[in-house]
Amino acid sequence: MLRDITIGQYFPGNSVVHRMDPRFKIVMTLLFIVMLFLGEHLYSLGYGLVYCLIALLLSRIPVKMIWKSVRPLLPILLITAALDMFFLDDGTVYFHWHFLKITSDGVNTAVLMVVRIIVLLVGSSLLTYTTSPIALTDAIERLLAPLKRLHVPVHAFAMMMTIALRFIPTLLEETDRIMTAQKARGASFSEGSMLQRAKALVPIFVPLFVSSFRRAEELATAMECRCYHGDQGRTRMKQLEWRMRDTLALLWGALVLAGMIVLSRFGL
């Protein structure tokens, strides 16, 4: 199941979203996150959902692939939604049994939470799905370039973020491989009490941390062998080009954000 999570992976393509400037995609992702958290009602989140679906269609990323990534997180979302549903007492009461109570505010909060997180996950994942790690590093460095005047290590920060995103799929694959090896030796992760299940995870975390430190050391050695010295004297084979389509798309995104603010202001 962990192998199905595709967060942080890059899928090469030639779609409209793939050809967009990575700086634009980072700015639009930030605007999209702000837009989702401004929406406090289902109509507002539906507005953001339509925006996300349009971007998904333009990116040509298979819906089945995104669903495979979201599906493992559904149990956690459903448990959180159930807690919100049963422990909020405001609004019209739909069901009441002993200390359990389902109200209209609880249902609305649970639905909004699930929809917001799923849309946020899918929409923000399009950034890494359609942008290569190198282009993402260059874009972050360009956007944070004014901070260099304050002696902020912008290049190191951008490289650190990109490497972290890049190794999410690798760590998930490593975790799945360790769990499979432990199950082959008779380990069980779905039986016993909650404390027993937590103790069963210890044999997974130890080799995972060891493997992570080993990969980090190998990566540092590989970068040193390639004479990597940060941004000092570094050149780029591919230069970022901001085009008219990026400007038009950014204006369209700003209009979408303005529409969300209007919907939130009028309580929709």
SERO-4910 file (N, C-alpha, C, O; in steps of 0.05 Angstrom, whole numbers):
BEGIN
 pado doro    nc1    nc2    nc3   cac1   cac2   cac3    cc1    cc2    cc3    oc1    oc2    oc3
  Met    A     16    -24      0      0      0      0     17     25      0     10     45    -13
  Leu    A     40     25     14     57     48     15     69     55    -12     75     78    -17
  Arg    A     72     34    -29     83     40    -55     64     56    -73     72     68    -92
  Asp    A     38     56    -66     19     70    -81     20    100    -77     10    116    -93
  Ile    A     32    109    -55     34    138    -49     55    150    -67     78    142    -66
  Thr    A     46    169    -84     64    180   -104     72    209    -98     81    223   -116
  Ile    A     68    218    -73     75    245    -66    105    249    -69    121    233    -60
  Gly    A    113    271    -83    141    277    -87    153    266   -113    175    273   -120
  Gln    A    138    249   -127    148    238   -152    144    258   -175    126    275   -174
  Tyr    A    160    255   -195    158    271   -220    151    253   -243    164    232   -248
  Phe    A    130    261   -258    121    245   -281    126    262   -306    112    281   -311
  Pro    A    146    255   -322    152    271   -346    128    272   -365    113    253   -367
  Gly    A    125    294   -378    104    298   -397    107    324   -412    127    338   -408
  Asn    A     89    329   -431     90    352   -448     64    368   -447     56    380   -467
  Ser    A     50    366   -425     25    380   -422     29    410   -418     51    419   -415
  Val    A      7    425   -417      8    453   -413     20    460   -385     35    478   -383
  Val    A     12    444   -365     22    449   -338     52    442   -337     67    456   -323
  His    A     61    421   -351     89    414   -351    106    437   -362    128    442   -353
  Arg    A     96    450   -383    111    471   -396    110    498   -382    125    516   -390
  Met    A     94    500   -362     92    525   -347    118    530   -332    133    512   -325
  Asp    A    124    556   -327    147    563   -311    144    553   -283    123    557   -271
  Pro    A    164    540   -272    162    528   -245    157    550   -223    145    544   -203
  Arg    A    166    574   -228    161    596   -209    131    602   -207    120    606   -186
  Phe    A    118    601   -231     89    605   -231     75    583   -216     56    589   -201
  Lys    A     84    558   -220     70    536   -207     73    537   -177     55    530   -162
  Ile    A     96    546   -167    100    549   -138     81    571   -127     68    567   -106
  Val    A     80    594   -141     63    616   -132     33    607   -132     18    613   -114
  Met    A     25    593   -154     -2    584   -156     -9    563   -134    -32    562   -124
  Thr    A     10    546   -127      6    527   -106      1    541    -79    -17    533    -64
  Leu    A     17    562    -74     13    577    -49    -14    591    -49    -28    591    -29
  Leu    A    -22    603    -72    -48    615    -74    -71    595    -71    -92    601    -58
  Phe    A    -67    571    -81    -87    550    -79    -91    542    -50   -113    537    -41
  Ile    A    -68    540    -35    -70    533     -6    -85    554      9   -102    548     26
  Val    A    -79    579      4    -93    602     17   -122    601     10   -139    606     27
  Met    A   -128    595    -15   -156    595    -25   -172    573    -10   -195    578     -3
  Leu    A   -160    550     -6   -175    529      7   -180    535     37   -202    529     47
  Phe    A   -161    548     50   -165    554     78   -183    578     82   -193    582    104
  Leu    A   -187    594     61   -206    616     63   -235    606     62   -253    618     73
  Gly    A   -239    584     47   -265    573     44   -275    560     70   -263    541     79
  Glu    A   -297    570     81   -308    559    105   -334    544    101   -346    535    120
  His    A   -342    542     76   -368    529     70   -363    510     46   -344    512     31
  Leu    A   -382    491     43   -379    471     22   -379    483     -6   -365    474    -24
  Tyr    A   -395    505    -10   -395    518    -36   -368    530    -43   -359    528    -66
  Ser    A   -355    541    -23   -328    553    -28   -308    531    -35   -292    535    -53
  Leu    A   -309    509    -20   -290    487    -26   -297    474    -53   -279    465    -67
  Gly    A   -322    474    -61   -330    464    -88   -317    481   -109   -310    472   -131
  Tyr    A   -316    507   -104   -302    526   -122   -273    518   -126   -263    518   -148
  Gly    A   -260    512   -103   -232    504   -105   -229    476   -117   -209    471   -131
  Leu    A   -249    459   -114   -248    432   -126   -249    434   -156   -234    419   -170
  Val    A   -266    452   -167   -267    455   -196   -241    465   -207   -231    456   -227
  Tyr    A   -229    484   -192   -203    495   -200   -182    473   -201   -166    471   -219
  Cys    A   -182    455   -181   -163    433   -179   -168    413   -202   -148    403   -214
  Leu    A   -193    407   -209   -199    388   -230   -190    399   -258   -180    384   -274
  Ile    A   -193    425   -262   -184    437   -287   -154    434   -290   -144    427   -311
  Ala    A   -139    441   -268   -110    438   -268   -102    409   -273    -82    403   -286
  Leu    A   -117    390   -261   -111    362   -264   -115    352   -292    -99    337   -303
  Leu    A   -136    362   -305   -141    354   -333   -120    366   -352   -111    353   -371
  Leu    A   -112    391   -346    -91    403   -363    -64    389   -360    -48    389   -378
  Ser    A    -59    378   -336    -33    365   -331    -31    337   -343     -9    326   -347
  Arg    A    -54    325   -350    -56    298   -362    -44    277   -343    -35    256   -353
  Ile    A    -45    282   -318    -37    261   -298    -60    242   -295    -82    251   -289
  Pro    A    -56    216   -297    -78    197   -294    -92    199   -267    -79    200   -246
  Val    A   -118    199   -268   -134    201   -243   -129    177   -226   -129    179   -201
  Lys    A   -126    153   -238   -122    129   -223    -96    131   -206    -95    120   -184
  Met    A    -76    144   -217    -51    146   -202    -54    164   -178    -43    158   -156
  Ile    A    -69    186   -181    -74    203   -158    -92    189   -137    -88    192   -113
  Trp    A   -112    174   -146   -129    160   -128   -113    139   -112   -118    135    -88
  Lys    A    -94    126   -124    -77    107   -110    -61    120    -89    -54    108    -69
  Ser    A    -54    146    -93    -39    160    -73    -56    170    -50    -47    170    -27
  Val    A    -81    177    -56    -99    187    -35   -112    164    -19   -117    167      5
  Arg    A   -116    141    -31   -130    119    -18   -118    110      8   -133    105     27
  Pro    A    -91    107     11    -80     99     37    -86    118     60    -85    111     83
  Leu    A    -92    144     54    -96    163     74   -126    165     83   -132    179    102
  Leu    A   -143    151     68   -172    153     75   -179    143    103   -195    156    116
  Pro    A   -167    121    113   -174    112    140   -168    134    161   -184    138    180
  Ile    A   -145    148    158   -139    169    177   -159    192    175   -167    203    196
  Leu    A   -166    199    151   -186    220    147   -213    213    158   -226    230    170
  Leu    A   -221    188    154   -247    179    164   -248    179    195   -268    186    207
  Ile    A   -226    170    207   -225    171    237   -226    199    247   -241    204    267
  Thr    A   -211    217    235   -212    246    243   -240    257    239   -250    273    255
  Ala    A   -253    250    216   -280    260    211   -299    249    232   -317    264    240
  Ala    A   -296    224    240   -314    213    260   -311    227    287   -331    232    300
  Leu    A   -287    234    294   -282    249    319   -296    276    318   -308    285    337
  Asp    A   -293    290    295   -306    316    292   -336    313    293   -350    330    304
  Met    A   -346    292    282   -375    288    280   -388    282    307   -409    292    313
  Phe    A   -374    266    323   -386    257    349   -381    276    372   -395    274    392
  Phe    A   -361    294    370   -353    310    393   -359    340    389   -349    356    405
  Leu    A   -374    347    369   -383    375    366   -413    376    372   -429    362    359
  Asp    A   -421    392    392   -448    391    402   -466    413    391   -490    413    397
  Asp    A   -456    431    375   -472    454    366   -488    446    341   -481    427    327
  Gly    A   -511    459    338   -528    455    314   -550    436    320   -555    428    343
  Thr    A   -565    428    299   -587    410    301   -578    382    308   -559    372    295
  Val    A   -591    369    327   -583    342    335   -596    322    316   -621    321    313
  Tyr    A   -580    305    303   -590    284    286   -591    257    300   -609    240    294
  Phe    A   -573    252    318   -571    227    332   -559    231    360   -541    247    363
  His    A   -570    218    380   -561    221    407   -563    194    421   -585    182    424
  Trp    A   -540    184    431   -540    159    446   -518    160    467   -494    161    461
  His    A   -527    162    492   -509    165    515   -492    190    511   -503    212    509
  Phe    A   -465    187    509   -448    210    506   -442    217    476   -429    237    470
  Leu    A   -452    200    458   -448    205    429   -471    221    418   -494    216    423
  Lys    A   -463    241    403   -483    259    392   -474    268    364   -451    277    361
  Ile    A   -491    266    344   -486    276    317   -503    300    312   -527    299    313
  Thr    A   -490    322    306   -504    347    301   -497    358    273   -480    347    260
  Ser    A   -512    378    265   -508    389    238   -480    402    236   -467    399    215
  Asp    A   -471    416    257   -445    428    256   -423    407    255   -402    411    242
  Gly    A   -427    385    269   -407    363    269   -405    351    241   -383    346    232
  Val    A   -428    346    228   -427    335    201   -414    354    181   -398    346    165
  Asn    A   -422    380    183   -410    400    165   -380    402    169   -365    403    149
  Thr    A   -371    402    194   -342    404    199   -327    380    189   -306    382    178
  Ala    A   -339    356    193   -326    332    184   -323    331    153   -302    324    142
  Val    A   -345    338    139   -345    338    110   -325    359     99   -310    353     81
  Leu    A   -325    382    111   -307    403    102   -278    396    106   -261    401     89
  Met    A   -272    383    129   -245    375    135   -235    354    115   -213    357    104
  Val    A   -251    334    109   -243    313     90   -239    324     62   -219    318     49
  Val    A   -259    340     53   -257    351     26   -233    370     24   -218    369      4
  Arg    A   -228    387     44   -206    406     43   -179    391     42   -162    399     26
  Ile    A   -175    371     58   -149    357     59   -145    342     32   -122    342     22
  Ile    A   -166    329     22   -162    314     -3   -156    332    -26   -137    327    -42
  Val    A   -171    354    -28   -166    373    -50   -138    387    -46   -124    391    -66
  Leu    A   -131    392    -22   -105    404    -16    -82    385    -24    -62    393    -36
  Leu    A    -86    360    -18    -65    340    -25    -62    337    -55    -40    336    -65
  Val    A    -85    334    -69    -84    330    -98    -73    355   -112    -56    353   -129
  Gly    A    -83    379   -104    -75    403   -117    -45    410   -113    -32    417   -132
  Ser    A    -36    407    -88     -8    413    -83     11    392    -94     34    398   -101
  Ser    A      1    367    -98     18    346   -109     24    351   -138     44    341   -149
  Leu    A      7    366   -152     11    372   -180     38    387   -184     49    386   -206
  Leu    A     47    402   -164     72    416   -166     95    397   -171    111    402   -189
  Thr    A     97    376   -155    119    357   -158    114    337   -181    132    327   -193
  Tyr    A     88    332   -187     82    314   -210     91    325   -236    100    310   -254
  Thr    A     90    352   -239     95    364   -265    121    381   -266    126    394   -286
  Thr    A    137    380   -245    161    396   -244    185    378   -235    183    365   -215
  Ser    A    206    379   -251    229    363   -244    243    374   -220    241    398   -215
  Pro    A    258    357   -205    272    368   -181    291    390   -187    293    409   -171
  Ile    A    305    389   -210    324    411   -216    310    437   -221    318    458   -212
  Ala    A    288    436   -237    272    460   -242    260    471   -217    257    495   -213
  Leu    A    251    453   -199    240    462   -174    260    476   -156    254    496   -144
  Thr    A    285    466   -156    306    479   -141    312    506   -152    315    525   -136
  Asp    A    314    508   -178    320    534   -191    298    555   -185    303    578   -180
  Ala    A    273    545   -186    250    563   -182    250    573   -153    245    597   -148
  Ile    A    254    556   -134    254    564   -106    277    584   -101    273    604    -86
  Glu    A    300    579   -113    322    596   -109    317    624   -121    325    644   -110
  Arg    A    304    624   -145    298    650   -157    278    666   -141    280    690   -138
  Leu    A    257    652   -131    237    666   -115    248    677    -89    238    698    -80
  Leu    A    267    663    -77    278    672    -52    304    688    -55    317    694    -35
  Ala    A    310    696    -80    335    710    -85    338    736    -69    360    742    -61
  Pro    A    316    752    -65    320    776    -49    331    771    -20    342    789     -8
  Leu    A    327    747    -10    336    742     17    367    738     18    378    738     40
  Lys    A    380    736     -5    409    734     -5    422    759      6    444    758     18
  Arg    A    408    782      3    419    807     14    420    806     45    435    821     57
  Leu    A    404    789     57    404    786     86    422    763     94    420    754    117
  His    A    438    753     75    457    731     80    443    705     88    453    690    104
  Val    A    419    701     76    405    676     80    415    656     59    416    663     36
  Pro    A    422    632     68    432    611     48    409    601     31    399    578     35
  Val    A    401    616     12    377    610     -5    382    584    -20    364    567    -21
  His    A    405    581    -33    410    558    -49    410    532    -32    398    512    -40
  Ala    A    422    533     -9    422    509      9    394    503     18    386    479     20
  Phe    A    378    523     23    350    519     32    334    506      9    318    487     14
  Ala    A    337    516    -15    323    505    -38    331    477    -44    315    459    -50
  Met    A    357    471    -42    367    444    -47    357    425    -26    350    402    -32
  Met    A    356    434     -1    346    417     21    317    410     17    309    387     21
  Met    A    300    429      9    272    424      5    268    405    -19    251    387    -17
  Thr    A    283    408    -40    280    391    -63    288    363    -57    275    344    -65
  Ile    A    310    359    -43    319    332    -36    299    319    -17    294    295    -20
  Ala    A    288    334      1    267    323     19    243    313      3    233    291      8
  Leu    A    234    328    -16    211    320    -33    219    296    -50    203    277    -54
  Arg    A    243    296    -60    252    275    -78    254    248    -63    248    227    -75
  Phe    A    261    248    -38    265    223    -23    240    213     -9    242    192      5
  Ile    A    218    227    -10    193    217      2    185    190    -11    180    171      4
  Pro    A    184    187    -38    177    161    -49    198    140    -42    191    116    -38
  Thr    A    223    148    -41    244    128    -34    241    117     -6    243     93     -1
  Leu    A    235    135     13    231    126     41    205    109     43    205     90     59
  Leu    A    184    116     29    160     99     29    165     72     18    155     52     29
  Glu    A    181     70     -3    187     44    -15    205     28      4    201      4      7
  Glu    A    223     41     17    240     28     37    224     17     60    229     -5     70
  Thr    A    205     33     70    188     25     92    171      1     84    169    -18    100
  Asp    A    160      1     60    144    -22     51    161    -47     48    152    -69     55
  Arg    A    186    -44     40    204    -67     37    211    -79     65    212   -103     68
  Ile    A    216    -61     84    222    -70    111    198    -84    124    202   -105    137
  Met    A    174    -73    120    150    -86    131    145   -113    118    137   -132    132
  Thr    A    150   -116     93    147   -142     79    167   -162     90    160   -185     95
  Ala    A    192   -153     95    212   -171    106    205   -179    135    209   -203    142
  Gln    A    194   -161    151    186   -167    178    162   -187    178    161   -205    195
  Lys    A    143   -183    160    120   -201    158    129   -229    150    117   -249    160
  Ala    A    149   -231    133    160   -257    125    173   -271    148    175   -296    148
  Arg    A    181   -257    168    193   -269    192    173   -273    215    181   -279    237
  Gly    A    147   -269    208    127   -274    228    116   -251    243    100   -254    261
  Ala    A    125   -226    237    116   -203    251     87   -196    242     79   -201    219
  Ser    A     72   -185    260     44   -177    255     40   -148    263     47   -141    286
  Phe    A     28   -132    245     24   -104    251     -6    -97    253    -13    -74    257
  Ser    A    -23   -117    251    -52   -112    252    -66   -128    274    -91   -128    275
  Glu    A    -51   -140    292    -63   -157    313    -53   -147    340    -32   -134    342
  Gly    A    -69   -152    360    -62   -144    388    -73   -117    395    -87   -104    379
  Ser    A    -67   -108    419    -76    -82    428    -60    -59    414    -41    -64    399
  Met    A    -69    -35    420    -56    -12    408    -26    -10    417     -9     -2    401
  Leu    A    -21    -16    442      7    -16    452     24    -37    438     47    -32    432
  Gln    A     13    -60    434     27    -82    420     33    -74    391     55    -80    381
  Arg    A     14    -61    378     19    -53    351     40    -31    349     57    -31    331
  Ala    A     40    -13    369     61      7    370     89     -5    374    108      4    362
  Lys    A     91    -25    392    116    -39    396    125    -54    371    149    -56    366
  Ala    A    106    -64    356    113    -78    331    126    -60    310    139    -70    292
  Leu    A    122    -34    312    133    -15    293    162     -8    298    176      2    281
  Val    A    172    -15    323    200     -9    330    219    -23    311    238    -10    302
  Pro    A    216    -48    304    234    -61    286    234    -49    257    251    -55    241
  Ile    A    214    -32    252    213    -19    226    229      7    227    244     14    208
  Phe    A    225     23    248    238     49    250    268     47    252    282     64    240
  Val    A    278     28    266    307     26    270    322     22    243    339     38    236
  Pro    A    315      1    227    329     -1    201    322     21    182    339     27    164
  Leu    A    299     33    185    292     56    167    310     80    172    320     92    154
  Phe    A    315     86    198    333    108    205    362    101    196    376    119    185
  Val    A    370     77    199    397     69    191    400     72    160    420     82    151
  Ser    A    380     63    146    380     65    117    380     94    108    393    101     88
  Ser    A    364    111    122    363    140    115    390    153    118    398    169    101
  Phe    A    403    148    141    430    160    145    450    150    125    467    165    116
  Arg    A    448    124    117    466    113     97    461    127     70    480    133     56
  Arg    A    436    131     63    430    144     37    440    173     38    450    183     18
  Ala    A    437    186     60    446    214     62    476    216     59    486    234     46
  Glu    A    490    197     71    520    197     68    528    191     39    547    203     29
  Glu    A    514    172     26    520    166     -1    515    190    -20    530    195    -38
  Leu    A    493    204    -14    486    227    -30    507    249    -26    515    262    -46
  Ala    A    516    254     -1    536    274      4    563    267    -10    576    284    -21
  Thr    A    570    241    -10    594    232    -24    592    236    -54    611    245    -67
  Ala    A    569    230    -65    565    233    -94    566    263   -102    577    269   -123
  Met    A    555    281    -85    557    309    -91    585    320    -89    593    337   -105
  Glu    A    600    310    -70    628    318    -68    645    308    -91    662    322   -102
  Cys    A    640    283   -100    654    272   -123    649    288   -149    665    289   -167
  Arg    A    626    301   -150    618    317   -174    626    347   -170    617    364   -184
  Cys    A    642    352   -149    653    379   -144    630    399   -138    631    421   -148
  Tyr    A    611    390   -124    589    408   -117    597    427    -94    606    417    -73
  His    A    595    452    -98    602    472    -78    580    493    -74    586    516    -69
  Gly    A    556    485    -76    533    503    -72    530    521    -97    533    512   -119
  Asp    A    522    546    -92    516    563   -115    540    580   -124    537    597   -141
  Gln    A    564    574   -113    588    589   -120    597    580   -148    605    557   -152
  Gly    A    596    599   -167    605    593   -194    588    573   -209    598    561   -228
  Arg    A    564    569   -201    547    549   -213    533    561   -238    523    584   -237
  Thr    A    532    546   -259    517    553   -283    494    534   -287    494    512   -276
  Arg    A    476    542   -304    452    525   -309    449    520   -339    451    538   -355
  Met    A    445    495   -345    441    487   -373    414    498   -384    413    507   -407
  Lys    A    393    496   -367    367    506   -376    360    530   -359    358    529   -335
  Gln    A    355    552   -373    347    577   -360    317    579   -358    302    571   -377
  Leu    A    307    590   -336    279    594   -333    269    617   -349    282    638   -349
  Glu    A    247    614   -364    236    635   -381    207    640   -373    190    622   -375
  Trp    A    202    664   -365    175    672   -358    161    682   -384    171    701   -397
  Arg    A    140    669   -392    127    676   -417     99    688   -413     89    689   -390
  Met    A     87    696   -435     61    709   -433     40    690   -421     22    699   -407
  Arg    A     41    664   -428     21    645   -418     23    643   -387      3    639   -374
  Asp    A     47    647   -376     50    646   -347     37    670   -335     24    668   -314
  Thr    A     40    693   -347     27    718   -337     -4    715   -338    -17    722   -319
  Leu    A    -14    705   -361    -43    702   -364    -54    682   -343    -75    686   -332
  Ala    A    -39    660   -339    -48    640   -320    -47    651   -292    -64    644   -275
  Leu    A    -27    668   -286    -25    679   -259    -49    698   -254    -60    699   -232
  Leu    A    -56    714   -275    -79    732   -272   -105    716   -268   -122    723   -252
  Trp    A   -107    693   -282   -130    676   -279   -131    665   -250   -153    664   -238
  Gly    A   -108    657   -240   -107    646   -212   -114    668   -192   -128    663   -172
  Ala    A   -105    693   -197   -112    715   -179   -142    720   -179   -154    726   -159
  Leu    A   -155    718   -203   -184    721   -205   -199    699   -189   -219    704   -177
  Val    A   -188    675   -191   -200    652   -176   -198    658   -146   -218    653   -132
  Leu    A   -175    667   -137   -172    673   -109   -190    696   -100   -202    695    -79
  Ala    A   -193    716   -117   -211    738   -111   -240    728   -109   -255    737    -92
  Gly    A   -248    709   -127   -275    698   -125   -279    683   -100   -301    684    -88
  Met    A   -259    668    -91   -261    654    -65   -264    673    -42   -279    667    -23
  Ile    A   -249    695    -43   -252    715    -21   -280    727    -21   -291    732      1
  Val    A   -291    731    -44   -318    742    -46   -338    722    -34   -356    729    -19
  Leu    A   -335    697    -42   -353    676    -31   -351    674     -1   -371    670     13
  Ser    A   -327    675      9   -323    673     38   -335    697     53   -346    695     75
  Arg    A   -332    721     40   -342    745     53   -373    745     55   -384    755     75
  Phe    A   -386    734     35   -415    732     36   -426    707     49   -450    701     48
  Gly    A   -407    691     61   -415    668     76   -425    644     59   -442    629     68
  Leu    A   -413    642     35   -421    620     17   -401    597     19   -404    577      5
***
